[in-house]
Amino acid sequence: MRFLLRLLGVLLLVLIVILAINTWRLPSHQLGAVPAAPPVPVADSALARLAGAVRIPTVSTTDYAQTDTAQFGRFGRYLRQSFPKVFAQLKLEKFNDYGLLFTWAGRNAALKPVLLMGHYDVVPVLPGTESKWTRPPFAGVQAGGYLYGRGAFDDKASVLAQLEAVEYLLGTGFQPTRTLLLAFGHDEETLGRRGAATIAAALRQRGTQAEYVLDEGGLVKTDGVAGIKKAVALVGISEKGYLSLELSATGQGGHSSMPPAQTSIGIVAAAVVKLEQNPFPARLEGGDDHLLDYLASEVPLGQRVVFANRWLFAPLIKKILAGTASGNATLRTTTAATIFRAGAKDNVLPIDATATVNFRLLPGDSVAGVVREVRRIVDDARVAVKVVGRPNAPSPVSDPGAAAFQRLHRTIRSVFPEAIVAPYVVVGATDARQYADLSPNVYRFLPVPMNQEGIDGMHGTNERLPVQHYPKMVQFYAALIRNSQ
C-alpha cells in the first residue's frame, strides 16, 4: 500500500511539473508595442452620409422577384453622389446590375491585390415589430449616441467606411503600390449568389489571386470572451457551412377519433427529438483551437493552466464552452429544427408532415457526412430525408500565422490598442466564402467595438451603431490600405 501511495505521489508530482512547464512555456501571440495608426479627419458629414445610406431600404427578400431592386439602384446613385473622387479615379464594374466592384490600380501589377468586401443589402423588419423600434428602422436617426436603422451596423457601416477611407486617401494624393479591390454585394442576406458569387466568378475567370480578403464577421467584443474581461478583437479565419434538410413522413389520414399509434406528425417529431438528443460531437477545431492559442497567455493563471494543457483538459474546456449557445455553436455542427408543416383541422389526421432542420457545419465536417449521420440517428424507414436549397460546405481555415494575418493584427492593434486579437470560427454565413479559392488568407472582421447586447441587435429590433466608433472604422480601413503596400 505504501508503495502504491508513493507511486501515486510521484505520478502526481510529475503531472504537476508537466502542467507547470507547459504553462510557463506558453508563448504570447499578441504583438508588442504597435505605433498608433495615423489620424484620419472624419467630419460630421461622414456620419451624415452613413445615415443617408441607412434611409435607403435596400431590403433583400428570399424571393428575388419580390425584392424592390429599385432601391439598389438608388443606393448606387447615392454612392456616386457621396464619393466623387472614388467614382472618378477608380474603375467600377457592375455585376447583375447591382453588385459593385471597384479597382484602384496599384503601381506594381506583379503584386497580388488586396480585396476588401462588404454588402449593402439588409434584412427585413419583422412585420408587427415596427412600433418596438426606438427610432424608425429606415429613418437614419441619431439618438443617445447611436445611429439607428437597418444597415447601420450590418453592413452599410463597413461599406461606407471603406469608401470614406479611399476618398480620404485619394484626397491626400496617396497611390497604392498594390492594387486594391472593393467588392460590395447586394444580396448577402439571401446567400449572395447574384452579388458576391458573380463577382468572385469573374475574378476567378481572370485568374485573380488576392494577397488576402477581408469581409465582415468578427468585431471588437468589448465585454470579452472565455472569462477575459477586456476587449477582444475577434477575427474570423473560417466560417461554418450551411445545410437544411427536410424530414417527412406520410400517414393514412382519416378521423381523429380513431388514430393510429403514431401519426405522421408523431413520426417526424420523434425523428427531430432524436436529432436534438444526439448532437454532433464537440471538437476544438476549425478555429476554436487557434482562439484558445491566442487567449491562453491573456487569461488568469488558473485558466492559463487549462488552456496550455488541452491534452488533459479538453473535455473540461468543451463543457465550459458548451454552457452557452454561442460557445456551443463554435464547438460542433449544430442542429436546429426551424419549420414544421402538417395538418389542417383539429379533428382530421394529417397525411403529410414535414420538418425542416437547419445545420451549421463546423470545418472538418461535410454536407454528405452530415446527411449520412442524420439518417443514422433517425434510423426510421418511414422518414424521408431530403436536402433542400443549396448547401454550402464549411470554409477552409485560414492560417493565423500567415503574414497577411499579422498585417491585419498589427493594424487592429494600431487602432484598438486596448484589444486582444484572436482568431475564431464565424458561426453564421458571410459573402467571404464565395472568395475562398481566390486566396488562402480570407478573414472576417468589422472594426467596431460592440458588447453582446449590441451584437444581438444586429438582425433584431433597434439595430444601431455607436456613433463615436464610426471615425475609428474609417481610420482602420485607411491604415489597413496603407499597411498592405
FENDA-V441323 format. One record per backbone hydrogen bond with DSSP energy under -1.0 kcal/mol. NH is the residue of the N-H (numbers start at 1). CO is the residue of the C=O. Records with the same first field share a line. If there is no record, write none. Layout:
BEGIN
NH=CO + CO
END
This chain:
BEGIN
5=1
6=2
7=3
8=4
9=5
10=6
11=7
12=8
13=9
14=10
15=11
16=12
17=13
18=14
19=15
20=16
21=17
22=18
23=19
24=20
25=21
37=414
46=43
48=44
49=45
50=46
51=47
52=48
53=49
54=50
55=51
56=53
58=56
59=57
60=122
66=63
67=64
69=67
71=68
73=69
74=70
75=71
76=72
77=73
78=74
79=75
80=76
81=77
82=78
83=79
87=83
88=84
89=85
90=86
91=103
93=101
95=99
98=96
99=95
100=184
101=93
102=182
103=91
104=180
107=176
108=177
111=108
114=179
115=212
116=181
117=214
118=183
120=185
122=58
129=126
132=129
133=130
139=136
143=146
146=143
147=465
148=141
149=463
150=137
152=149
157=151
159=155
160=156
161=157
162=158
163=159
164=160
165=161
166=162
167=163
168=164
169=165
170=166
171=167
172=168
173=170
174=169
180=104
181=114
182=102
183=116
184=100
185=118
190=187
191=188
192=187
197=192
199=195
200=196
201=197
202=198
203=199
204=200
205=201
206=202
207=204
208=203
210=438
211=113
213=441
214=115
215=443
220=448
221=219 + 232
222=450
224=221
228=225
232=221
233=420
234=219
235=422
236=444
237=424
240=426
241=361
242=392
243=359
245=357
246=386
247=355
248=384
249=353
251=351
256=347
258=255
267=263
268=264
269=265
270=266
271=267
272=268
273=269
274=270
275=271
276=272
277=273
283=331
285=283
288=285
291=287
292=288
293=289
294=290
295=291
296=292
298=295
304=300
305=301
306=302
307=303
308=304
312=309
313=309
314=310
317=313
318=314
319=315
320=316
321=317
322=318
323=320
324=321
328=324
329=325
331=328
334=360
336=358
338=356
339=356
341=354
348=345
349=254
353=249
354=341
355=247
356=339
357=245
358=336
359=243
360=334
365=362
370=366
371=367
372=368
373=369
374=370
375=371
376=372
377=373
378=374
379=375
383=380
384=248
386=246
388=244
392=242
395=239
398=237
402=399
406=402
407=403
408=404
409=405
410=406
411=407
412=408
413=409
414=410
415=411
416=412
419=416
420=231
422=233
424=235
426=238
433=430
434=431
435=432
436=433
438=435
443=213
444=236
445=215
446=218
448=446
450=220
455=451
456=452
458=455
465=147
467=145
469=466
473=469
474=470
475=471
476=472
477=473
478=474
479=475
480=476
481=477
482=478
483=479
484=480
485=482
END
